Amino acid sequence: MPSHAKPSLEAGLVALKQGNYQTAIAQLEPVASSQSNGTASLQAQVGLVMAYARTGEVPKAIAISQNLIESNNPQVQEWATRALEHLTKRKKRDQESKNVETGFVAFANSTPDSPPVTPAETPTLEEKPEDQVIETKSDNTPPMVPLGRLKSTVTTPPPPPPSAVPLSGFMGSVTRTQAKLFGVIYWRQAQRAKAWQPLRKPKLIPLRLLTAGTFIALFWVIREIFKLAFGFINQTLVKLPYLEPLQLLYRDPTKFLLIALVILIAVSPWLLDLLLANLYGQREFSKDVLNAHSREAVRVLQRCCQQRHWPLPKLRILPMAAPIILTYGSLPRNARIVVSQGLLEQLADDEIAIIYATQLGHIAHWDFAVMSLLLLVTLPIYKLYQQVSQWGDKISGIWRWPLTILASLVYGVWCLLTGTALWLSRLRLYYSDRVASEITGNPNALIRALLKIAIGIAADIQKQEETSWQLESLNFLIPVSHLQSLSLGTIASNLSFESFLKWDTANPYRRWFTINNSHPLMGDRIERLCQIARHWHLDTELHFASEPSKVKRQSFLLHIAPWLGIPLGVLFAALVWLTWQLAFALKFLNLKWIYEDWSFITGCLLIGFSIGTVMRINSFFPDIKPVTVQTDDYLPNLLADPSALPIDSVSVRLVGKLLGRQGSSNSLAQDLILQSSAGLVKLHHISWLGQSVNHQDLIGRQIIVTGWFRRGATPWIDIQTLETQSGKTIHSPHPIWSTFLAVAAQAWGAYVFLTG
């Protein structure tokens, strides 16, 4: 390759990856027209097809595709033929859609033709195994068209895909950077059942009890918040001169609150219509437009509603590039199913249909009513958090701190309220997946849909360089969490899905790490769908090895030592109580005045928690040595280890771009993400007063992260330092904070124990 062509080709591919399509076109056009190197020219032409399609210049993309069909390389011919087919269909659909009124307002962060390109997601022309289906990544979509429009059939059961996709055929010899740019995903396109027996009816009692329990928990938390707020207001009024406390605030709000919540459930469909329309641009979505994207989805909705004597749910659409779907309402007759534009563009016909079927499962099980109430209660609070944060960003100086603190407090209230539905939001997805599989007979399509949703959400986060307000506020109602999408949605070019998800299926302690998660483990969820597929004698989209991972129980016990110290503290308190009782009965020591005050139990709990925290500090935060530190290349291996636990602290030093929201909305560092060459990884940071550099100052910049990698339900890194190329460094005192917490708990517990 000429010296000038290689930099131009790589620069064009990088620009394409970053979504700078005009720059990519300018760099790739000279290489594409060059006759000196056939391989480079073909690569450049492939990139041009992608760039032209994304800028709306479909005729130019079609012209280049027609030129590529005449290539002597069979891989190029096959790719170009399929690309031309999809471009032609897309052009035809666009012309037809102009005659259909959708009421949809285009959104700014994607083009009408397809989603933006993200790292490791430019097209490649690879050697395709005969028994596998290859799908080119562009936000993990086929070239130039929405994901899943590429349809193929598999006639023989395919073997599992390799953990690393080979770059062969016309690609020839490529650099490591090019290999990451030209990433692909193999979809088996495992078939659906043509005739299937109904599954055994599941036990709905746990779901019913948890739904009722979620309502009770939400009611109790709101009541306690009201009591705390009313008490604070009256105490303030008492201390202020010339003012009297409000007697109304002294009354028990239980009855009023219970009646209010019941009324809110009844009117939630219409109130949420207004909220989502005003806050997120929700619009009505006609059945005809849905039919243009997925005919099967319309048939599924009509058939199921007729069988259950429901009216067809009202359809809505959100102008979001991230693929999400949610359902709200109080009764089946007023249910609404809301889909994002991104989901329609990134999923295939059968995948859209089964995702809609999952929403019918929520309606059938009635869990959507309580979740609608939760959404109705939390959306205004989240909007308040957003608004206060924006006010704080507009103010400089000392007056900014009160608004920043207020925004953090409001965010804490939002987290507390959404936390009441964590168990329900996890359990209900298992039931809806089962219903959707039974309705369509296509569990493999649901597996593909869930993975593509994760890929699309990760691509949206990469494109916006932060977690959007919409994603976070609607997270507990959508099929795939934005947190579990980070690594899962970006690892495919370096690791197979089976390898990444093996932790979710094989680690014996995996469920302990989902307690604070809003969604179930993706691997566990997909494994259940695979069981359904095998029950119907179908090949599965993913193949998980049945070998259990070996995890030392001592490691798990050490990880939960702080929480294990709490029940041990109770046992210690019981032992102390028995000792005092025995001493009193033998008239050896009269401590009755002590053991009649049960507050000493609280002191024992705090002491037990402190001892457990101290026991695990050294293992949780070992010294980071340059000899043992791991870099970006080793990250896929860390993610693929099914026996890892968060206590197995791996020292890492990764290079990448720091993503996250800027300003007061991220003062607690709740949205910090590292975009490395191996994918996205969640970062945990503790702000430390007195540092000259704030973590928000580094967002959007290239950084070096040093810290401890932890493999849990959501992989993350506890930061030790954040360092810029210019030498600015931010320290995150995780070990110091843990030590301080242990000492504070010990001191508080001792004080309560001795003075109670």
Secondary structure, DSSP 8 states (H G I E B T S, - for coil): --TTHHHHHHHHHHHHHTT-HHHHHHHHHHHHH-SS-HHHHHHHHHHHHHHHHHTT-HHHHHHHHHHHHT-S-HHHHHHHHHHHHHHHHHHHHHHHHTTS-------TTS-SSS----TT-S-------TTSEEEE-SSSS-TTS-TT-------S------SS----GGG-S--HHHHHHT-EEEE------SS---------HHHHHHHHHHHHHHHHHHHHHHHHHHHHHHHHHHHSTT----GGGGS--HHHHHHHHHHHHHHHHHHHHHHHHHHH--EE--HHHHHHH-HHHHHHHHHHHHHHT----EEEEE--SS--EEEE-SSGGG-EEEEEHHHHHHS-HHHHHHHHHHHHHHHHHTHHHHHHHHHHHHHHHHHHHHHHHHHHHH--GGGHHHHHHHHHHHHHHHHHHHHTTHHHHHHHHHHHHHHHHHHHS-HHHHHHHHHHHHHHHHHHHHHHTS--HHHHHTGGGSSS-HHHHHHHTT-TTTS-HHHHHHHHHH-TTGGGGGTT-SS--HHHHHHHHHHHHHHTT---SS----------HHHHHHHTHHHHHHHHHHHHHHHHHHHHHHHHHTTS---HHHHTSTTHHHHHHHHHHHHHHHHHHHHHS----TTT-B-GGGHHHHHT-TT--TTS-EEEEEEEEEE---SGGGTT--S-EEEETTEEEEEE----TT-SS-GGGGTTSEEEEEEEEE-SSS-EEEEEEEEETTS-EEE--HHHHHHHHHHHHHHHHHHHHHH-
